[in-house]
Amino acid sequence: RKKARSPSSFAMICRLLVLVLAGATALTISTMPACAAAPRSCVSMATSIRTGDTVFVLAGDDKGATGKVISIDSRKSKVTVEGVNMRTKHVKPMKEGETGSILKRETAIHISNVRLADDDDAPLAEASSPVQE
């Protein structure tokens, strides 16, 4: 995938000249990124999930799990849920004589993969068991 490059000054002058010759009266040239030029295009969606809420995981490896929201990244639309999407991090020893360690920590998941938990939410293993009469 190629990285998008900003147009050179020569290319911008050529475009300006074409517009002037074509009779353009109002002209705006911007080299700013889209978010800076039009801030409304970068506004994230409002969400009803807040830090401390209990949520139910809808998709992913931890589908059916419930947990408490630890943090929310509104710019990336991601949430970190306690005990969900655990990743292992191997830490090297920093000082001589110190031993390394293995840490398990939660990583963020997309906000569309969770919803606020209801009182009747149950893990999928219990919900899919056959009904006995």
C-alpha positions in Angstrom: 0.0 0.0 0.0 1.5 3.3 -1.1 1.6 6.2 1.2 -0.3 9.3 0.1 1.9 12.2 -0.6 1.0 15.9 -0.5 1.2 17.6 -3.9 4.4 19.5 -4.6 4.3 23.3 -4.8 4.7 23.2 -8.6 1.6 20.9 -8.9 -0.3 23.3 -6.7 0.7 26.3 -8.8 -0.4 24.5 -11.9 -3.8 23.7 -10.4 -4.2 27.3 -9.3 -3.3 28.6 -12.8 -5.9 26.2 -14.4 -8.6 27.4 -12.0 -7.8 31.0 -12.6 -7.8 30.6 -16.4 -11.1 28.7 -16.1 -12.6 31.7 -14.4 -12.9 30.4 -10.8 -13.8 33.3 -8.5 -13.7 31.7 -5.0 -10.7 29.6 -4.4 -9.6 27.6 -1.3 -6.4 25.7 -1.3 -5.6 23.6 1.8 -2.7 21.4 2.6 -4.1 20.5 6.0 -5.2 17.0 6.9 -9.0 16.3 6.6 -9.5 16.5 10.3 -8.0 19.9 10.6 -9.7 21.3 7.5 -13.2 19.9 8.4 -13.3 19.0 12.1 -16.9 17.7 11.8 -15.5 14.8 9.7 -13.5 13.6 12.7 -16.2 13.7 15.3 -16.7 10.3 16.9 -20.1 8.8 17.5 -21.7 9.3 20.9 -21.8 6.2 23.1 -23.9 5.1 26.1 -21.0 3.1 27.5 -19.0 4.7 30.4 -16.1 3.7 32.5 -17.3 1.4 35.3 -20.2 0.0 33.4 -20.7 -3.8 33.1 -20.7 -4.9 29.4 -21.4 -8.1 27.5 -19.0 -9.1 24.7 -20.8 -9.8 21.4 -18.0 -10.9 19.2 -14.4 -12.2 19.3 -12.5 -14.9 21.3 -14.2 -13.8 24.5 -17.8 -13.9 23.0 -20.3 -14.2 25.8 -18.1 -12.9 28.6 -19.1 -10.0 30.8 -16.8 -7.5 32.5 -16.4 -4.0 33.9 -15.1 -1.2 31.5 -11.7 -0.1 32.6 -11.0 2.6 30.0 -12.5 4.1 26.8 -10.6 5.5 23.8 -13.2 7.6 22.0 -10.8 8.5 19.2 -10.2 4.9 18.2 -13.7 3.7 19.4 -12.2 1.1 21.6 -12.9 0.0 25.2 -10.8 -2.0 27.6 -12.8 -4.6 29.6 -11.7 -6.2 32.8 -10.7 -9.9 32.2 -11.5 -9.8 28.4 -9.1 -9.9 25.5 -6.1 -10.9 27.7 -2.6 -10.7 26.1 0.7 -12.0 27.4 3.6 -9.6 27.7 7.1 -11.0 28.4 9.2 -8.5 30.4 13.0 -8.6 30.3 14.9 -8.2 33.5 16.1 -4.5 33.8 18.8 -4.8 36.5 21.4 -7.5 37.1 20.1 -10.2 39.4 16.5 -9.4 38.6 14.4 -12.0 36.9 12.1 -11.5 34.0 8.4 -11.8 34.2 5.3 -12.7 32.2 2.4 -10.3 32.5 -1.2 -10.9 31.5 -3.1 -7.7 30.7 -6.3 -6.6 29.0 -6.2 -5.1 25.6 -8.8 -2.9 23.9 -11.6 -4.2 21.8 -13.8 -2.3 19.4 -16.8 -0.7 21.0 -19.2 -2.3 18.4 -18.3 -5.7 19.9 -19.7 -4.9 23.3 -23.1 -3.8 24.7 -24.3 -2.8 28.1 -25.0 -6.0 30.1 -28.5 -6.8 31.3 -29.5 -8.7 34.4 -30.5 -11.7 32.3 -27.2 -12.0 30.5 -25.6 -15.4 31.0 -22.4 -17.0 29.6 -23.1 -18.8 26.3 -22.2 -22.2 27.7 -25.1 -22.0 30.1 -27.5 -20.5 27.6 -26.9 -23.1 25.0 -27.4 -26.1 27.3 -30.5 -28.2 26.5 -33.6 -27.7 28.6 -34.4 -30.6 30.9 -38.0 -31.3 32.0 
